[in-house]
Every structure is written in C-alpha cells, then in structure tokens.
Amino acid sequence: MSVRIRDFQASDFDRLWQIDQECFPPGISYSRPELKAYMRRRGSFTLVAESEAGPSTATFAHDEVSAAIKGFIVAYGGVTGHIITIDVIAPARRSRLGSQLLAAAEDRLRSMGSRAVSLETAVDNQAAIAFYKRHGYSVVGTRPRYYSNGVDALVMRKRLSEAR
C-alpha cells in the first residue's frame, strides 16, 4: 500500500474520530471532546496516512478524501514525548502503515528535542504490545484501571537517541 504521511487538517477530524471508534472498544476509544483535547494540547501533533492513489482535496469531495485516510497518530513532545494513540483501519493493517506512522512520529519527536517516548496500551492488547516491542519499546510499568472500562494499561518506553 502506497501512502503519504501528512500533517492533520481540521477537515480530517470526523474521519479520524470514526477510525478511532473502529479501532478500539468503548472505554478505550476516545470521545470527540477527548480526541480534540489531545490533538489541541500544547506541543501535540497529529500525522495522517492517506492513500497516495487517493483523491486530492482540491479536486474531490470531502467524503472521498476521508475515504483515502487509512490511519493516524497523535503525539506530543517534551523531554519524554508521548504517543497518545495510533490508529490504522483494519484493511490497512499488516501493510507496515502503523510502522510508518510510528517512525514519522518518532522522527518529529526527535526534531522537537525529545530524548525518549512513552505510551500506554491495554494489558490485553497483545497485538499492540508485540508491535511496540518490535519497534524497540519496553514495558516499564503498569497503570491500574487506566481505561474507563477498568482495564489496566502497560506503560511502554523507548529511548529515541538509539537507532530504530
């Protein structure tokens, strides 16, 4: 799958929220206000992955542009950056899209001066845990009842000064 990664545009929001609802169960997926708050947080950024073969915003309707969006990542910088969420639609999984989004976010965090990056993932999300471990993240702790549905989260961390 050929994709381009670009910065978020306000017109993307509804599609990104919809993708988040598809990717995560209730209690882990974000409400509209929560997702907006994370995306607007000082120092945050959102990267969007869309099909390279997809339509351009200049020539096609918004619905067609939204359909070209295959995933996104929300993160914010600091000495230790933080990945808020990474979401990839089901048909685009196992195509390295998540890896591309994660690498792009890590590069952005490095350019912002972050020396490490952390994230949380549900203790029962084995696919996500394996994904992050493949990308050099290690479990450094647990946050009991982190999600609103009562599920604990693993805290994972990666040094960014190390090679990918």
N, C-alpha and C positions, 0 to 999 in steps of 0.2 A: 504494500500500500504506500503510495507516494503522498506525503503530506508536507505542508509547510506549517511552521510554528510562528505565530504572530502574537502581538500584544492584544489583550482584551479590548473590545469596543462596547460601549453601553448597549448597543442593539443586540449584543450576544447574550445578554443576561438571561432572558427567558429560556433559551435553549440550554444554557449551562445549568440552570436550576433543574430543568427537566432531566438532563443527563444525570445529575446528582441523585434525583429521585429514583432513576432506573438502576443506578449502580449500588445504592445502599438501602438497607431495610429501614423502616420507620424507627426512630430512636437513634439512628446513626446518620441518616441523610439530614441535610440542613433545611430549615425553614427558609423561606425567601428572605426575611429580615436577617437571619443569622448569616446566610451566604453573602448578602450585601455588606453586612458589617465587616466580615473578614476581608472581603475584596477592597473595602474602603479604608481599612486600617492603615495608619501611618507606616510607611515602609513596605507595604504589601504590593504585590504584583500578581497578575493573572496572565498566563500564557494559554493560548488556544491552538489546538491542532485541527487543521481542516484539510480536506482532500485537495491535492494540487489540481486535480481534474475538475474540482468543484467550481461553481459559478463565482464570478467576481461581484462584489457589492455594487459596482457601478452599473451593471447591466441586467441583474436579475432581481426578482422579488425577494423580500426578507426571508420567506419560508424556504426558498431554495438555498439561500446562504446558510440558514440554520441547519438544513439537512447535510451540508458539507462539513459541519463541525463534528469531529469524531472523538474529541476529548479535551480536557483542560487540566491545569494545575494552578493552585493558589498557594502562594508562599509569602513570607515576609523576611526581611533582613534584620541583621543585628550581629553582634559578635558570634552568637549562635543563631543561624537562620532557622526558620521553621516551615515545614510543609504542612499546610492546613488540610488540603485534600488533593488527590489526583484521581480523576475520573476518566474512564475510557468506555465508550459504548461496547456492548457485547460483541457485535460483528467485527470490531476492530482489535479485539484482544488477541494476544499471541502474534501480533504483527510488529512488535518492538515499538509501538506507539507510546506506551507507558514509559519505556526506557528513554525514548527521545524526549518526552516531556520532562522527565526527571533530570536528565543530563542538561537540558536547556535551563531549568530552574537552578540547578547546582552552579552552572556557569554564571548565571545572573547573580546568585548569592555571592560567589567568589568576587565578582566585579564590584559588589557593594561592600566588600570587606569582611564578609562572614568567614570565620575560620572552621566552623562546623555547622552541621544542620541536624535538626531533630524532628521527630514526628511521633504521632500516636497512631496505633492501629488496633483494632479489636483483637482480643486474645484468641477468638475463634475464627479469624480470617486467615486461614492457612495459606491461601494463595498470595495475599498481600505480604505476609511475613516472609515467605520464600522469595518473593520478588525483591523486597528490600534487602534481604540477606545477600542475594546475588549481586546487588549493587553496592555492597560494602557496608551496610548498616548492621549495627549490633544492638541487641537488647540491653538496655541499661537500667530498666526499672519497670514497675507496673503502677498504673493509676486505678485503684479500686473504684468500681461503679462509675467510670468516667463518662460513659454514654448514658443518655436519658432513659434507655431501656434497661439499665442496670448492668450492662456488660463492662467488664474490666478492659483497660487498654494497656498494651505494651508500649513503653517509651523506647524508641529506637534512635540511634545517633550515628553520625558519620563525620569523620574529620574531612574537611574539604581541601586541606593542603596536600593530601595524598592523591596519587594518580587514580583516575577512575578505573 
